[in-house]
Amino acid sequence: MKNIILFLLGLILVSCSNNDDDGGSSVDFHPNSEGTYWIYEVMANKSGTDSLFVTGSRQVDGSTYAQFDAREPFYGLYTLFAKENLLKSESGRIYVRGELSAFGDAFPELSIPLDDLLILDPSASPGSQLDITEQEITIPYEAASLTGFATVRSEMLGTTATLELNGISYTNIRSSVITVTASAAVTGELDGVPITIPVLGEQEILRMELSFAEDTGLVYSEAILSYELSNTQLLDLPIANTYREEIIQTLLRTGSSGE
């Protein structure tokens, strides 16, 4: 049973970026100066206030990335996403390097490597795909094998001229979405007869919508973590059959420790 959990919680993907350095925007949608901070209100199964801040920078492959930290405890998926990764802004675009592990209680051990995942491109049209990664997995499962397929995709959503949150108006909002879709089945032989038992029908297990404001950074995020397993009566899976959680993260204020 342990291997099936490791599969569902450990789909390994290698992010392939279809980035293009031409074009872009002169507007910065994610300030990365050391000392910049964001305070968020988070509504989820466990709600609270998050404090995310830039601690410094790191050079990787000739590029400069911002490093983040967050005060414990924190509750937002974007807070976790930023804290565990490096982020860079170039020509208005936002790239993430590290891993996607913001799956909360649904998949606490799931970690997906990211190699400059493009999560925002202000020059891209609404509905256009920014990045996509696909990976097929095969691992041993008792006397059979567990095989699956997963896809990570980022897309642009659109532009909003003005957005008011907690009494503060933000301008030039650009929104995008990151989704993770997965499927899995147990395959092998029973008394010499090939068998396939689906355990995770193809479904979206994460959808995280992100809204960034000009010269501000993330101002709003709405994420849904969910899954529904099948044939659990046949495999006696030691995890919940279904899961769903909505996490809403709203900016309260931002600033710099140097101010």
HELIX and SHEET records of a PDB file:
HELIX    1   1 LYS A    2  LEU A    9  1                                   8    
HELIX    2   2 LEU A   77  LYS A   83  1                                   7    
HELIX    3   3 THR A  232  LEU A  235  1                                   4    
SHEET    1   A12 ILE A 112  LEU A 120  0                                        
SHEET    2   A12 ARG A  93  LEU A 100 -1                                        
SHEET    3   A12 LEU A  86  GLU A  90 -1                                        
SHEET    4   A12 SER A  63  ALA A  70 -1                                        
SHEET    5   A12 GLY A  48  VAL A  60 -1                                        
SHEET    6   A12 THR A  36  MET A  43 -1                                        
SHEET    7   A12 THR A 242  SER A 256 -1                                        
SHEET    8   A12 GLY A 217  GLU A 228 -1                                        
SHEET    9   A12 VAL A 193  ALA A 213 -1                                        
SHEET   10   A12 ILE A 168  LEU A 190 -1                                        
SHEET   11   A12 ALA A 144  LEU A 165 -1                                        
SHEET   12   A12 GLN A 129  TYR A 141 -1                                        
END                                                                             
